[in-house]
Amino acid sequence: MNTNLENKAGSLDWLKWLIVVGLLAGGVFANWYYQDEMLLLRVAGLLGIAGVAVLLALQTERGRAIWSLLKEARTEVRRVVWPSNQETTQTTLVVLLLVFVFALILWGLDALLGWIVSSIIG
């Protein structure tokens, strides 16, 4: 019986997404329509509408899956071992040095090939 209720709720997900899109479109239209009003009021209204739209979207199956993915991603970010300031500086310097070396190599090849082509063409 529980799966029947879940299937019925899942089948209404399209309606929830339609309402979410309608809320967001209405918010954008209202922001345009009331463009002469105070910016603070318009931003507060847009944030309120966006909040309601997000809460409604989280009631769908896909919304719950996205929320779960975001929570798992946050957990993974906490597990990352970030480099120290010294390691970051050293790596940046090595990258800049290599870019400079390769730029010199490419400049040299360009000059050599340009000289060869100009000597052939005359």
DOVEXVEX-31776 format. One record per residue: residue number from 1; residue in three letters; chain; x negated, y negated, z negated of N, C-alpha, C, CB in turn. Coordinates in steps of 0.001 Angstrom, whole numbers. Each point is the difference from the previous one (the first is absolute). Glycine has a CB too. Layout:
<nodes>
  num  residu  chaine      npx      npy      npz     capx     capy     capz      cpx      cpy      cpz     cbpx     cbpy     cbpz
  NUM     ALA       A        X        Y        Z        X        Y        Z        X        Y        Z        X        Y        Z
...
</nodes>
This chain:
<nodes>
  num  residu  chaine      npx      npy      npz     capx     capy     capz      cpx      cpy      cpz     cbpx     cbpy     cbpz
    1     MET       A     -823     1188        0      823    -1188        0     -869    -1255        0     1806     1259    -1204
    2     ASN       A    -2950    -1191      521     -905    -1146      -58     -579     -302     1373     -549      558    -2377
    3     THR       A      223      486     3146     -553     -219     1334     1040     -639      922    -1538     1966     -323
    4     ASN       A     2820    -1650      101     1059     -614      796       43    -1508     -244     1322     2145      -87
    5     LEU       A    -1492    -2558    -1184      -24    -1423     -312    -1239     -664      599     1278      447    -2119
    6     GLU       A    -2426      257     2072    -1230     -556      573      122     -142     1511    -1330     1026    -1861
    7     ASN       A     1947      -28     2521      191      -85     1452      921    -1152      357     -354     2467      192
    8     LYS       A     1406    -2665    -1012      929    -1089      263     -699    -1340     -202     1937     1447     -709
    9     ALA       A    -2747    -1560     -358     -731    -1243     -236    -1039     -220     1089      366      240    -2471
   10     GLY       A    -1029      836     2911     -996     -117     1057      616     -384     1332    -1369     1678    -1186
   11     SER       A     2611    -1260     1402      651     -327     1269      417    -1465       45      803     2363      175
   12     LEU       A     -726    -3012    -1323      353    -1415      -36    -1232     -901       45     2042      600    -1291
   13     ASP       A    -3212      -12     1449    -1228     -796       32       16     -997     1155    -1239     1912    -1040
   14     TRP       A     1800    -1524     2168       40     -910     1142      805    -1246     -334     -211     1947     1559
   15     LEU       A     1283    -1779    -2348      817    -1147     -393     -783     -915     -937     2087     1385      261
   16     LYS       A    -2843     -789    -1180     -819     -801     -914    -1051     -786      768      377     1682    -1818
   17     TRP       A    -1016    -1035     2805    -1011     -706      792      645    -1106      832    -1400     2090       86
   18     LEU       A     2596    -1859      389      716    -1029      751      294    -1208     -889     1016     1776     1470
   19     ILE       A     -637    -1509    -2720      248    -1092     -949    -1297     -740     -302     1922     1281    -1007
   20     VAL       A    -3030     -538      860    -1300     -632     -255     -358     -937     1156     -750     2013    -1347
   21     VAL       A      884    -1534     2572     -311     -833     1164      930    -1207       47     -813     2027     1259
   22     GLY       A     2090    -1799    -1572      957    -1107      -19     -344    -1037    -1062     1747     1565      824
   23     LEU       A    -2161    -1102    -1999     -409     -935    -1057    -1197     -836      439      859     1598    -1731
   24     LEU       A    -1858     -933     2294    -1196     -725      428      313     -971     1126    -1395     1948     -683
   25     ALA       A     2193    -1522     1653      377     -896     1095      828    -1169     -528      -40     1936     1613
   26     GLY       A      942    -1656    -2543      797    -1075     -599     -864     -974     -782     1933     1554     -129
   27     GLY       A    -2953    -1039     -553     -912     -874     -730     -782     -907      923     -169     1725    -1754
   28     VAL       A     -303    -1172     2864     -736     -821      970      936    -1051      606    -1555     1942      516
   29     PHE       A     2775    -1534     -188      962     -958      561      340    -1090    -1010      944     1813     1455
   30     ALA       A     -719    -1419    -2714      321     -984    -1034    -1163     -959     -216     1521     1659    -1101
   31     ASN       A    -2746    -1160     1152    -1166     -865     -145      -39    -1031     1129    -1258     1868    -1143
   32     TRP       A     1581    -1448     2349       37     -924     1127     1166     -979     -131    -1062     1753     1449
   33     TYR       A     2242    -1233    -1821     1212     -813      -61     -114    -1083    -1071     1333     1966      796
   34     TYR       A    -1937    -1622    -1926     -151     -941    -1105    -1398     -621      -19     1679     1321    -1313
   35     GLN       A    -2237    -1594     2476    -1363     -520       72     -144    -1391     -605     -310     1360     2034
   36     ASP       A     1409    -2070    -2199      -69    -1330     -603       12       59    -1530     1147     -912     2021
   37     GLU       A     -867     2060    -2580        8      147    -1459    -1428       86     -528     2234     1169      107
   38     MET       A    -2338    -1246    -1441    -1307       45     -644     -696     1334      276      838    -1558    -1787
   39     LEU       A    -2133     1489     2088     -771     1194      340       30     1015    -1140    -1478    -1391     1472
   40     LEU       A     1403      926    -2696       -5      903    -1155     1274      839      -48    -1426    -1637    -1255
   41     LEU       A     2557     1021     1521     1267      749        3       25     1035     1119     1168    -1996     -968
   42     ARG       A    -1656     1605     2141       -5      944     1122     -923     1174     -269      502    -1878     1556
   43     VAL       A    -1680     1613    -2119     -936     1086     -305      582      908    -1077    -1948    -1474      622
   44     ALA       A     2563      892    -1640      619      812    -1057     1110      877      585     -540    -1785    -1711
   45     GLY       A     1334     1213     2609     1060      774      637     -559     1143      832     1414    -2042       38
   46     LEU       A    -2462     1752      744     -616     1054      815     -596     1093     -873     -487    -1681     1782
   47     LEU       A     -169     1288    -2876     -571     1013     -898     1090      848     -648    -1943    -1517     -438
   48     GLY       A     3048      885       79     1116      752     -576      592      990      988      487    -1939    -1466
   49     ILE       A     -283     1480     2688      548      883     1039     -973     1135      310     1282    -1935      975
   50     ALA       A    -2581     1599     -892     -997     1040      265      -46     1007    -1133    -1339    -1628     1339
   51     GLY       A     1471     1159    -2579       11      916    -1141     1181      959       53    -1147    -1742    -1354
   52     VAL       A     2321     1223     1662     1186      856      119     -190      993     1146     1470    -1848     -916
   53     ALA       A    -2042     1383     2029     -216      882     1157     -982     1114     -352      458    -1922     1565
   54     VAL       A    -1517     1581    -2290     -979     1027     -399      643      996     -957    -1888    -1647      295
   55     LEU       A     2644     1158    -1273      669      920     -932      966      930      730     -213    -1719    -1810
   56     LEU       A      919     1192     2782      917      842      776     -779      996      855     1691    -1865       37
   57     ALA       A    -2796     1416      548     -807      898      843     -597     1125     -841     -531    -1912     1557
   58     LEU       A      208     1633    -2811     -568     1037     -864     1024     1071     -385    -1594    -1705     -871
   59     GLN       A     2865     1451     1141     1041      982     -294      160     1026     1113     1158    -1727    -1350
   60     THR       A    -1904     1553     2455       74      955     1099    -1099     1048     -148      982    -1770     1509
   61     GLU       A     -864     2841     -763    -1011     1059      -52    -1353     -520      480     1790     1726      372
   62     ARG       A    -1796    -2431      733    -1256     -538      533     -583    -1046     -955      809      425     2357
   63     GLY       A       40    -1229    -2964     -468     -990     -959     -665      649    -1207     1818    -1520      754
   64     ARG       A    -1218     2613    -1246     -609      730    -1133    -1320      624      425     2282      476     -959
   65     ALA       A    -2352       11     2192    -1256      589      485    -1087    -1068      115     1302     1756     1254
   66     ILE       A     -944    -2937     -774     -973    -1094      111     -470     -429    -1379     1078     -771     2131
   67     TRP       A     -158      677    -3090     -375     -382    -1363     -942     1041     -610     2200    -1206     -270
   68     SER       A    -1914     2470      515     -870     1064     -491    -1384     -100      631     2002     1474     -343
   69     LEU       A    -2060    -1738     1644    -1273     -167      690     -794    -1172     -579     1029      962     2077
   70     LEU       A     -355    -2069    -2355     -682    -1162     -574     -559      305    -1390     1517    -1495     1316
   71     LYS       A     -756     2240    -2116     -502      360    -1334    -1209      915       99     2310     -237     -924
   72     GLU       A    -2274     1194     1856    -1143      900      186    -1214     -759      525     1577     1899      438
   73     ALA       A    -1365    -2856      443    -1107     -804      521     -638     -824    -1110     1124      -98     2240
   74     ARG       A     -314     -435    -3124     -532     -766    -1136     -835      889     -899     1974    -1530       92
   75     THR       A    -1520     2758     -301     -766      949     -810    -1338      305      666     2137      997     -882
   76     GLU       A    -2137     -816     2201    -1241      288      716     -969    -1179      -49     1271     1541     1497
   77     VAL       A     -748    -2754    -1402     -864    -1183      -67     -680      -81    -1357     1490    -1203     1624
   78     ARG       A     -798     1608    -2662     -605      -18    -1336    -1114     1033     -125     2177     -779     -943
   79     ARG       A    -2129     1828     1734    -1021     1055      -57    -1263     -355      773     1830     1648     -237
   80     VAL       A    -1749    -2635     1112    -1141     -358      836    -1121     -556     -873     1531     -473     1956
   81     VAL       A    -2754      895    -1648    -1165     -554     -682     -507    -1145      860     -614     2236    -1098
   82     TRP       A      821    -3449      631     -360    -1176      766    -1481     -303     -193     2345     -903     -218
   83     PRO       A    -3020      406     1257    -1425     -313     -120     -222    -1196     -927     -382      911     2312
   84     SER       A     -796     -932    -2890     -333    -1128     -875     -311    -1225      855     -897     1570    -1781
   85     ASN       A      735    -2697     1120     -314    -1242      708    -1350      118      710     1338    -1315    -1691
   86     GLN       A    -2298     1935     1032    -1328      164      600       68      904     1229    -1059     -324    -2260
   87     GLU       A     1792     1430     2171      129      902     1148      681     -700     1171      108     1959    -1562
   88     THR       A      912    -2749     1268      705     -727     1049     -929     -996      683     2152      274    -1258
   89     THR       A    -2937     -996      465     -938     -980      562    -1054      687      859      376    -1491    -1981
   90     GLN       A     -927     2596     1490    -1024      710      761      557      539     1315    -1135      606    -2145
   91     THR       A     2304      -29     2094      619      536     1214      278    -1116     1006     1028     1858    -1350
   92     THR       A     -549    -2992      863      272    -1136      880    -1277     -484      664     1931     -660    -1446
   93     LEU       A    -3015      581      693    -1271     -445      568     -522      978     1052     -514    -1152    -2158
   94     VAL       A      663     2449     1900     -435     1000      978      812     -129     1281     -678     1555    -1858
   95     VAL       A     1976    -1748     1737      859     -150     1179     -388    -1250      780     1875     1184    -1191
   96     LEU       A    -2084    -2302      504     -395    -1227      686    -1345      158      700     1285    -1317    -1686
   97     LEU       A    -2238     1991     1039    -1310      234      603      125      842     1274    -1059     -150    -2279
   98     LEU       A     1850     1226     2197      183      854     1178      705     -734     1132       85     1980    -1504
   99     VAL       A      884    -2800     1182      672     -795     1030     -996     -927      669     2162      118    -1270
  100     PHE       A    -3028     -770      496    -1007     -887      556     -981      761      897      229    -1468    -2020
  101     VAL       A     -674     2657     1565     -939      805      792      633      420     1317    -1084      824    -2106
  102     PHE       A     2316     -336     2060      664      422     1228      295    -1186      915      996     1924    -1244
  103     ALA       A     -721    -3092      675      196    -1194      821    -1286     -351      734     1751     -836    -1598
  104     LEU       A    -2890      947      909    -1287     -263      660     -275     1014     1103     -866     -989    -2127
  105     ILE       A     1175     2260     1868     -200     1040     1010      867     -282     1227     -538     1679    -1809
  106     LEU       A     1796    -2001     1594      902     -278     1124     -428    -1265      737     1880     1124    -1232
  107     TRP       A    -2334    -2144      514     -488    -1218      640    -1217      318      868      862    -1389    -1929
  108     GLY       A    -1754     2221     1398    -1190      387      763      365      782     1251    -1304       45    -2118
  109     LEU       A     2207      908     1989      435      773     1172      681     -900     1029      275     2029    -1453
  110     ASP       A      539    -2960      992      675     -920      911    -1020     -855      739     2012      -37    -1504
  111     ALA       A    -3003     -465      785    -1033     -820      640     -802      828      996     -135    -1441    -2053
  112     LEU       A     -215     2669     1688     -766      875      899      791      332     1249    -1191      957    -1964
  113     LEU       A     2433     -561     1791      830      331     1166      256    -1230      855     1078     1842    -1298
  114     GLY       A     -880    -2991      674      169    -1236      762    -1239     -321      808     1567     -837    -1736
  115     TRP       A    -2751     1023     1155    -1250     -255      715     -164      972     1170    -1037     -859    -2129
  116     ILE       A     1384     2164     1900     -122     1006     1063      953     -341     1156     -648     1769    -1711
  117     VAL       A     1888    -2105     1388      990     -326     1043     -420    -1260      752     1831     1066    -1373
  118     SER       A    -2297    -2076      673     -393    -1246      688    -1244      216      868      976    -1341    -1899
  119     SER       A    -1868     2246     1483    -1182      269      837      374      812     1241    -1449      -61    -2055
  120     ILE       A     2472      919     1944      445      785     1159      760     -898      977      136     2090    -1427
  121     ILE       A      741    -2912      902      826     -858      862     -848    -1122      595     2042      529    -1390
  122     GLY       A    -2979    -1019      608     -918    -1002      540      366    -1322     -445     -409     1344     1913
</nodes>
